[in-house]
Amino acid sequence: MKRIVITLLMMILCTLPLLSVAAEGTDSRILVAYFSATGNTKAIAQTVANELGADLYEIVPEDPYTEADLAYYTGGRCDQEQDDPSVRPGIAGGIENMDQYELVVIGHPIWHGQAPRIISTFLESYDFSGKTLVTFCTSHSSPLGSSAQNLHSLVPGTVIWLNSRRFPGDASVENVKAWVDTEIIPYVEENMKGKALTLKIDGTFVTVEWEKNDAILALSERIKDAPLTVQMSMYGGFEQVGSLGTSLPREDQETTTSAGDIVLYAGNQIVVFYGSNSWAYTRLGHITDKTPAEMRELLGKHDVTVTLSFD
Ligand SMILES: Cc1cc2nc3c(=O)[nH]c(=O)nc-3n(C[C@H](O)[C@H](O)[C@H](O)COP(=O)(O)O)c2cc1C
């Protein structure tokens, strides 16, 4: 009996990575998602993810491809799927935190000159509006051809597409790195670097270590196009509080705060502390560049204005 329970537990644990890439603590805004039937694309995807410091997600078919399925020009499963652009093979599991990613790199093999239909399933499974996508593929000898372009109509028109790249199945690590370094990293540096949630108190930036939780993700999403200014009021001799004008996901926990703590109160108010209080809050972050005395000086004299922005 004990052995059966342990075996079942092992099976569940082995399945977990396939279900989600919402890895604890990761805050990368880049995802490398790949499908690979025989391992060539997988190896390249791993190099790309390492080079970019990106999260890695394997697109795993619900119904795995057997050797017989993969034997092409036999009229088998792959041949049939590639013959019919409307086929959408199911994907096992999914990505819970797609909102987190701004750039998604998608890797796949070439099957009969095109991306496998499971890539269509993947592209239609998420809302990629406003995100940047780039595909790479591996093939025995076929060029990129129309394979990348044919994927564009599967996502909203607001997607920014970077140039795709074809690699031979046995591409060297150096070649892959060279592509990432010349085609992707310059884009990341120009468009994504330095973008962070910032907080100003009465026009002065303070350094904040933000929590990695759903409230912060939602707040970042809310202010990514326009800063949010909150009129705060002194309260209780220990805090400044103001309405965000929007509700954020709550994970309230009984908390004793200290000077510099930033929390969410009642789901829609931001509180910055210059003293201490005990209540059920959702932690948002902590101001790290001010001493308790400096926090009291900054917040304990008059009402302030707080500006949250993403830049
Ligand atoms: C069903 C099927 C169709 C394929 N069609 C092509 C093709 O049209 N052109 C080509 O050069 N290679 C073709 N290949 C070879 C693969 O693209 C190549 O081996 C690729 O690197 C495999 O990637 P993977 O190991 O990540 O699955 C095909 C392979 C399979 C299984």
The ligand as a Tripos MOL2 file, in Angstrom:
@<TRIPOS>MOLECULE
LIG
   31    33     1     0     0
SMALL
NO_CHARGES

@<TRIPOS>ATOM
      1 C1          6.2950   14.7930  -39.6920 C.3       1 LIG1
      2 C2          7.6050   15.4160  -40.0510 C.ar      1 LIG1
      3 C3          7.7170   16.2350  -41.1520 C.ar      1 LIG1
      4 C4          8.9330   16.8180  -41.4840 C.ar      1 LIG1
      5 N1          8.9920   17.6560  -42.5570 N.ar      1 LIG1
      6 C5         10.1570   18.2450  -42.8620 C.ar      1 LIG1
      7 C6         10.2310   19.1530  -43.9600 C.ar      1 LIG1
      8 O1          9.2580   19.4680  -44.6390 O.2       1 LIG1
      9 N2         11.4430   19.7200  -44.2390 N.ar      1 LIG1
     10 C7         12.5720   19.4220  -43.5130 C.ar      1 LIG1
     11 O2         13.6300   19.9420  -43.8090 O.2       1 LIG1
     12 N3         12.5160   18.6010  -42.4310 N.ar      1 LIG1
     13 C8         11.3320   18.0050  -42.1100 C.ar      1 LIG1
     14 N4         11.2680   17.1830  -41.0160 N.ar      1 LIG1
     15 C9         12.4570   17.0290  -40.1600 C.3       1 LIG1
     16 C10        12.3940   17.9410  -38.9280 C.3       1 LIG1
     17 O3         11.9930   19.2450  -39.2540 O.3       1 LIG1
     18 C11        13.7220   18.0590  -38.2230 C.3       1 LIG1
     19 O4         14.2510   16.7920  -37.9640 O.3       1 LIG1
     20 C12        13.5950   18.8540  -36.9370 C.3       1 LIG1
     21 O5         14.8620   19.3050  -36.5210 O.3       1 LIG1
     22 C13        12.9770   18.0280  -35.8280 C.3       1 LIG1
     23 O6         12.8730   18.8000  -34.6800 O.3       1 LIG1
     24 P1         12.5640   18.1720  -33.2460 P.3       1 LIG1
     25 O7         13.6820   17.1910  -32.9570 O.co2     1 LIG1
     26 O8         12.5990   19.3070  -32.2980 O.co2     1 LIG1
     27 O9         11.2480   17.4930  -33.3330 O.co2     1 LIG1
     28 C14        10.0740   16.5720  -40.6880 C.ar      1 LIG1
     29 C15         9.9590   15.7270  -39.5680 C.ar      1 LIG1
     30 C16         8.7400   15.1480  -39.2550 C.ar      1 LIG1
     31 C17         8.6440   14.2920  -38.0440 C.3       1 LIG1
@<TRIPOS>BOND
     1     1     2 1
     2     2     3 ar
     3     2    30 ar
     4     3     4 ar
     5     4     5 ar
     6     4    28 ar
     7     5     6 ar
     8     6     7 ar
     9     6    13 1
    10     7     8 2
    11     7     9 ar
    12     9    10 ar
    13    10    11 2
    14    10    12 ar
    15    12    13 ar
    16    13    14 ar
    17    14    15 1
    18    14    28 ar
    19    15    16 1
    20    16    17 1
    21    16    18 1
    22    18    19 1
    23    18    20 1
    24    20    21 1
    25    20    22 1
    26    22    23 1
    27    23    24 1
    28    24    25 2
    29    24    26 1
    30    24    27 1
    31    28    29 ar
    32    29    30 ar
    33    30    31 1
@<TRIPOS>SUBSTRUCTURE
     1 LIG1         1 GROUP 0 **** ****
